[in-house]
Amino acid sequence: MRLTATELSPAERALKQEVREWLDERLPEGSYPLGLGMGGAVDPEFSRDLGAQGWIGMSLPREYGGHGRTAVDRLVVVEELLARGAPVGYHWIADRQFGPGIAVNGTEWQKETFLPGIASGEYSFSIGMSEPDSGSDLASVRTRAEQVDGGWRINGTKIWTTGAYTATHIVALLRTSEDRHRGMTQFIIDRHTPGLTVSPIEFIDGTKDFCELSFVDVFVPDDRRLGEVGAGWSQNTGELALERGGVDRWMSVMALLDRWVRQEAQRPGGHAAELGALTARAWAFRGMSLAVARMVDAGQYPVTEAALIKEMATRFEQDCTDLMVRRWGRTPRPDSDDPYERLLATAVQVAPAWTIRGGTNEILRSVISKGLRKNA
């Protein structure tokens, strides 16, 4: 384990203040639907405004529309967005992992075609990984891409594909040979490609972010293949450090928690011990996420460290939700006039998914143990 204590530099703290002041003006309280971290509302206009500030695609190369900044700079921006429950849903996945993924593994044409749209907030990407009957075992995916003249023909089904209905593109992990790990390849697929049907799935809270994807003889040109044939597993594994180790894994309830803490501080007696314990855990996770971002900037691949953060941090989010509900005094109502009570009611419904999305805790513990033995 290689997590090294670090702090923000003066320039990084100045960026934090700049973002905070811009959000005060762009997202005044009551002007937008509160969201649970990276599950914030889909708002293409807000994403374009954020892109115009230079705060999407921050680490992408300047020659492709990015801003040549660091993973830590992005962490600083993301912290401020998630702390407010901002509407980040449209650009989130493209900014977090597929912009960097295309920058590393894409062809020159792919970089020129997709990266500017990601950095401007125009493009929205979705992750086509999970499949029926596969669970968290991505090596068992069966949706197949068969090579044909000029490209690939795809048949199969993906499920639980977050944001696919509103996305402009889907990066799908597809089977291209029978080799368990070296038989998978990633493809960039336009959502409106003929033969691809995207069907929203209503979740327990009434949202329809999850989708099922049906591929029936979908043709994808070979220039949409991301990386070498058979490199999909290794590319996907590399992306997991970006997906699992960020602040989004412990900030889902931060807008709620901030409001609740302010209210508790005004009550006689309060709950100092509980508040102190939550603060200590949140501060530790923040330090761990910052350390992972420094490692990414150093060109390292902290897969084990990111898995450790995700496993602990999503349990922290569930613990925070349980505590706030207990202290609320009654079951929060999803039809309440109070937007924070409505958000807490949503958190109660969706919190079980936090330790599943991005890899179940059982899978993550396996990743962590293997990583620790390897580095022992």
C-alpha positions in Angstrom: 0.0 0.0 0.0 1.5 3.3 -1.1 -0.8 6.0 0.1 1.3 9.1 1.1 0.0 12.0 3.1 -0.3 15.2 1.1 -2.1 18.5 1.2 -3.4 21.0 -1.3 -0.9 23.6 -2.6 -1.7 27.3 -2.4 -2.6 27.3 -6.1 -5.0 24.3 -5.5 -6.6 26.1 -2.6 -7.0 29.2 -4.8 -8.8 27.0 -7.4 -11.1 25.7 -4.7 -12.1 29.3 -3.8 -12.6 30.2 -7.4 -14.9 27.3 -8.0 -16.8 28.0 -4.8 -17.5 31.6 -5.7 -18.6 30.6 -9.2 -21.0 28.0 -7.9 -22.4 30.5 -5.4 -23.5 32.5 -8.4 -24.4 29.7 -10.9 -26.2 27.4 -8.4 -27.9 29.5 -5.8 -29.8 27.5 -3.2 -33.2 26.4 -4.5 -32.4 26.9 -8.2 -31.6 23.2 -9.0 -32.7 19.8 -7.9 -30.4 18.5 -5.2 -28.5 15.3 -6.1 -26.7 12.5 -4.3 -23.1 13.0 -5.3 -22.3 11.6 -8.8 -26.0 10.7 -9.0 -26.8 14.4 -9.5 -29.4 15.5 -12.1 -28.7 15.4 -15.8 -28.5 19.0 -17.0 -26.7 19.5 -20.3 -26.8 23.3 -20.0 -25.0 23.2 -16.6 -22.4 20.8 -18.1 -21.7 23.1 -21.0 -21.4 26.1 -18.6 -18.9 24.1 -16.5 -17.0 23.1 -19.6 -16.8 26.8 -20.6 -15.1 27.5 -17.3 -12.5 24.9 -18.2 -13.6 22.5 -15.4 -14.4 19.4 -17.5 -11.6 17.5 -19.1 -9.2 19.3 -16.9 -6.4 16.8 -17.3 -6.9 16.2 -21.1 -4.2 17.5 -23.4 -4.6 21.0 -24.6 -4.2 20.1 -28.2 -7.5 18.1 -28.0 -9.6 20.7 -26.2 -8.5 19.8 -22.7 -6.7 22.0 -20.2 -3.5 20.1 -19.3 -4.2 20.2 -15.6 -3.8 17.6 -12.9 -6.0 14.9 -11.4 -5.7 16.9 -8.1 -7.1 20.0 -9.8 -10.0 17.9 -10.9 -10.5 16.5 -7.4 -10.7 20.1 -6.1 -13.4 21.0 -8.6 -15.4 17.8 -8.0 -15.3 18.3 -4.2 -17.1 21.6 -4.6 -19.6 20.2 -7.0 -20.5 17.1 -4.9 -20.7 19.1 -1.7 -23.6 21.0 -3.2 -25.4 18.1 -4.8 -24.8 19.8 -8.2 -26.4 18.5 -11.4 -23.3 16.6 -12.7 -25.1 13.6 -14.3 -24.7 14.6 -17.9 -20.9 14.9 -18.1 -19.8 12.8 -15.1 -18.7 9.5 -16.7 -17.1 11.1 -19.7 -15.1 13.5 -17.5 -14.1 10.9 -14.9 -12.9 8.0 -17.0 -13.5 8.0 -20.7 -11.8 11.3 -21.5 -8.6 10.0 -19.8 -9.2 6.5 -21.3 -9.4 7.8 -24.8 -6.4 10.1 -24.2 -4.3 7.1 -23.3 -5.7 4.3 -25.5 -7.4 6.1 -28.4 -6.2 6.7 -31.9 -5.3 10.2 -33.2 -8.7 10.3 -34.9 -10.5 9.3 -31.8 -8.7 12.0 -29.7 -9.5 14.7 -32.2 -13.2 13.5 -32.6 -14.2 12.9 -29.0 -12.0 14.7 -26.5 -13.0 18.3 -27.5 -16.7 17.4 -27.1 -16.0 15.8 -23.7 -14.1 18.9 -22.5 -16.8 21.3 -23.6 -19.6 19.3 -21.9 -21.3 18.5 -25.2 -20.7 14.7 -25.1 -22.2 12.4 -22.5 -20.8 8.9 -22.1 -22.2 5.7 -20.5 -20.4 2.6 -19.3 -21.5 -0.6 -21.1 -20.0 -3.3 -18.8 -22.6 -5.2 -16.7 -24.7 -8.0 -18.3 -27.5 -10.3 -17.2 -26.2 -13.2 -15.1 -22.7 -11.8 -14.9 -23.0 -9.9 -11.6 -19.6 -8.3 -10.7 -17.6 -10.9 -12.7 -16.8 -8.8 -15.8 -14.6 -11.6 -17.2 -17.8 -13.5 -17.9 -19.4 -11.0 -20.3 -20.9 -12.6 -23.3 -22.1 -9.8 -25.6 -20.0 -10.5 -28.7 -18.4 -8.4 -31.3 -17.6 -10.4 -34.5 -15.2 -8.9 -37.0 -16.7 -8.3 -40.4 -15.7 -6.2 -43.5 -14.8 -2.7 -42.3 -15.7 -3.3 -38.7 -17.6 -5.4 -36.1 -21.1 -6.8 -35.7 -22.4 -6.8 -32.2 -25.1 -9.0 -30.6 -26.1 -9.3 -27.0 -27.4 -7.5 -24.0 -26.0 -5.1 -21.4 -27.9 -4.1 -18.2 -27.7 -1.6 -15.4 -26.0 0.8 -17.8 -26.3 4.1 -16.0 -27.3 7.2 -18.0 -27.4 5.4 -21.4 -30.7 6.9 -22.4 -29.4 10.5 -22.2 -25.8 9.7 -23.3 -24.5 10.5 -26.7 -22.0 7.6 -26.6 -21.5 4.3 -24.9 -18.1 2.6 -24.3 -18.9 -1.1 -24.3 -16.7 -4.0 -23.1 -17.4 -6.8 -25.6 -16.2 -10.3 -26.1 -14.0 -10.7 -29.2 -12.5 -14.2 -28.5 -13.0 -17.0 -26.0 -9.9 -16.1 -23.9 -11.3 -15.2 -20.5 -9.3 -12.0 -19.9 -7.6 -11.3 -23.2 -10.7 -11.9 -25.2 -12.4 -8.6 -24.5 -12.2 -5.3 -26.4 -13.7 -1.8 -25.8 -15.7 0.0 -28.5 -17.1 3.6 -28.7 -20.7 3.3 -29.9 -23.0 6.1 -30.8 -26.2 5.7 -28.9 -28.4 6.1 -32.0 -26.6 3.4 -34.0 -29.2 1.2 -35.9 -29.9 -2.0 -34.1 -29.1 -0.7 -30.6 -32.2 -0.3 -28.3 -31.8 1.5 -25.0 -34.6 0.8 -22.5 -34.7 2.7 -19.2 -35.3 0.6 -16.1 -37.3 2.3 -13.3 -35.5 2.2 -10.0 -37.0 2.0 -6.5 -36.9 5.8 -6.1 -38.8 6.4 -9.4 -35.7 7.4 -11.4 -34.8 5.7 -14.7 -31.0 6.2 -14.9 -30.4 2.5 -15.2 -30.9 1.1 -18.7 -30.9 -2.2 -20.6 -29.0 -2.2 -23.9 -30.0 -4.7 -26.7 -27.6 -5.1 -29.6 -29.1 -6.8 -32.7 -26.6 -7.0 -35.5 -25.2 -3.6 -34.6 -22.4 -2.6 -37.0 -19.6 -0.5 -35.5 -16.7 0.7 -37.8 -13.2 -0.5 -36.8 -12.2 3.1 -36.2 -14.5 3.1 -33.1 -12.5 0.3 -31.5 -10.8 1.7 -28.4 -7.3 0.2 -28.0 -6.0 -3.1 -29.4 -8.1 -6.1 -29.9 -8.1 -8.1 -26.6 -6.9 -5.1 -24.5 -10.3 -4.4 -23.1 -9.7 -6.1 -19.7 -6.5 -4.3 -19.0 -7.9 -1.0 -20.1 -11.0 -1.5 -18.0 -8.8 -2.4 -15.0 -6.8 0.8 -15.4 -9.9 2.9 -15.5 -11.0 1.5 -12.1 -8.5 3.6 -10.3 -10.3 6.7 -11.6 -13.7 5.2 -10.9 -13.1 3.8 -7.4 -10.6 6.0 -5.7 -12.2 9.5 -6.1 -14.1 11.7 -3.7 -17.4 10.6 -5.3 -17.2 7.4 -3.4 -17.7 9.1 0.0 -19.5 12.3 -0.9 -22.8 11.0 -2.1 -24.5 12.3 1.1 -22.3 15.4 1.6 -25.0 18.0 0.8 -27.3 16.2 3.3 -24.6 15.8 5.9 -23.6 19.4 5.7 -27.1 20.6 6.3 -27.7 18.1 9.1 -24.4 18.9 10.9 -25.4 22.6 10.8 -28.7 21.9 12.4 -27.2 19.6 15.0 -24.7 22.3 16.0 -27.6 24.6 17.0 -29.3 22.0 19.2 -28.5 21.9 23.0 -26.5 18.8 23.8 -26.0 17.8 20.2 -24.2 14.6 19.3 -20.6 15.6 19.5 -19.2 12.1 19.6 -21.1 11.0 16.5 -20.3 14.1 14.6 -16.6 13.8 15.6 -16.5 10.2 14.4 -18.1 11.1 11.0 -15.7 14.0 10.6 -12.7 11.9 11.3 -13.7 9.3 8.8 -14.5 11.8 6.1 -11.2 13.6 6.6 -9.4 10.2 6.3 -11.2 9.4 3.1 -10.4 12.8 1.7 -6.7 12.3 2.4 -6.8 8.9 0.8 -8.5 10.2 -2.4 -6.0 13.1 -2.6 -3.1 10.6 -2.3 -4.6 8.5 -5.1 -4.9 11.6 -7.3 -1.3 12.4 -6.6 -0.3 8.9 -7.7 -2.3 9.2 -10.9 -0.5 12.5 -11.7 2.8 10.6 -11.1 1.8 8.1 -13.8 1.0 5.3 -11.4 -2.0 2.9 -11.4 -3.3 2.7 -7.8 -5.8 -0.1 -8.4 -5.5 -1.7 -5.0 -5.5 1.6 -3.2 -8.6 2.8 -5.1 -10.4 -0.5 -4.3 -9.6 0.0 -0.6 -11.1 3.5 -0.6 -14.2 2.4 -2.4 -14.9 -0.5 -0.1 -14.6 1.6 3.1 -16.1 4.8 1.8 -19.3 3.5 0.4 -20.0 1.8 3.8 -19.3 5.2 5.3 -22.0 6.7 3.1 -24.5 4.1 4.3 -23.6 4.7 7.9 -24.2 8.5 7.4 -27.6 7.8 6.0 -28.6 5.5 8.8 -27.5 8.0 11.4 -29.3 10.9 9.8 -32.5 8.9 9.6 -32.2 7.9 13.2 -31.8 11.5 14.3 -34.5 12.7 12.0 -37.1 11.4 14.4 -39.4 9.9 11.8 -39.3 8.3 8.4 -38.3 10.9 5.8 -41.0 11.6 3.3 -40.3 11.6 -0.5 -43.1 14.1 -1.0 -42.0 16.5 1.6 -41.9 20.3 0.9 -38.3 20.3 2.3 -35.9 19.4 -0.5 -33.4 18.0 2.0 -36.0 15.6 3.5 -36.9 14.5 0.0 -33.2 13.9 -0.7 -32.8 11.9 2.5 -35.8 9.7 1.6 -34.1 9.0 -1.7 -30.9 8.2 0.0 -32.7 5.6 2.1 -34.0 3.9 -1.0 -30.8 3.9 -3.0 -28.1 3.5 -0.3 -27.9 -0.3 -0.7 -26.7 0.2 -4.2 -23.7 2.2 -3.1 -21.7 -0.9 -2.1 -22.7 -2.6 -5.3 -22.0 -0.1 -8.1 -18.4 0.1 -9.2 -17.8 -3.4 -7.8 -19.4 -5.2 -4.8 -17.6 -5.1 -1.5 -16.9 -8.8 -1.8 -15.2 -8.4 -5.1 -13.2 -5.4 -3.9 -11.9 -7.3 -0.9 -10.6 -9.9 -3.2 -8.9 -7.2 -5.3 -7.4 -5.7 -2.2 -6.1 -9.0 -0.8 -4.6 -10.0 -4.1 -2.9 -6.6 -4.4 -1.5 -6.8 -0.9 -0.1 -10.2 -1.4 1.4 -9.2 -4.7 3.2 -6.2 -3.1 4.2 -8.0 0.1 
